[in-house]
């Protein structure tokens, strides 16, 4: 669950680092297409690792809905 939370926080951090001088709310949220594509890929890899047998390679347990909502 800690790994899942850290990845979600890194996604939020990557959106906040797009511009150092202004707030993330001042710019269009989906204006950077490369960042959006990489975030979609990262979410796909997260789902692959946590909800398929691939997670056994990384020794992670599948999360249930309440744990995912707690992380969000």
C-alpha positions in Angstrom: 0.0 0.0 0.0 2.9 2.3 0.7 4.3 1.7 -2.8 0.9 2.5 -4.4 0.6 5.7 -2.4 4.2 6.8 -3.3 3.4 6.4 -7.0 0.3 8.4 -6.7 2.2 11.2 -4.9 4.8 11.2 -7.6 2.1 11.6 -10.2 0.8 14.7 -8.3 4.3 16.0 -7.9 5.1 15.7 -11.6 2.0 17.8 -12.4 3.0 20.4 -9.9 6.6 20.7 -11.2 5.5 21.7 -14.7 6.1 25.4 -13.9 8.2 26.6 -11.0 6.9 30.2 -11.0 3.2 29.7 -11.2 0.6 27.5 -9.6 -0.5 24.3 -11.2 -4.1 25.7 -11.1 -3.1 28.7 -13.3 -2.2 26.6 -16.3 -4.3 24.2 -18.4 -4.1 20.9 -16.6 -3.7 18.7 -19.7 -1.6 21.0 -21.8 1.5 18.8 -21.8 0.7 15.8 -24.0 4.0 14.0 -23.2 3.4 14.2 -19.5 -0.2 13.0 -19.9 0.9 10.0 -22.1 3.5 9.0 -19.5 1.0 9.3 -16.6 -1.4 7.0 -18.5 1.4 4.5 -19.1 2.4 4.7 -15.4 -1.2 4.0 -14.3 -1.4 1.1 -16.7 1.8 -0.3 -15.2 0.4 0.2 -11.7 -2.7 -1.8 -12.6 -0.6 -4.5 -14.2 1.7 -4.8 -11.1 -1.0 -4.6 -8.4 -3.9 -6.6 -10.0 -2.2 -9.4 -12.0 0.2 -12.2 -11.1 3.1 -9.9 -12.1 2.9 -8.5 -8.6 4.4 -11.7 -7.2 7.7 -10.8 -8.9 7.7 -7.5 -6.9 6.3 -9.1 -3.7 3.2 -6.8 -3.6 -0.2 -7.8 -2.4 -3.3 -6.9 -4.4 -5.2 -4.0 -2.9 -9.0 -4.0 -2.2 -11.3 -1.1 -3.0 -11.1 0.3 0.6 -7.3 0.4 0.6 -7.2 2.1 -2.8 -9.7 4.7 -1.6 -7.6 5.3 1.5 -4.5 5.9 -0.7 -6.4 8.3 -2.9 
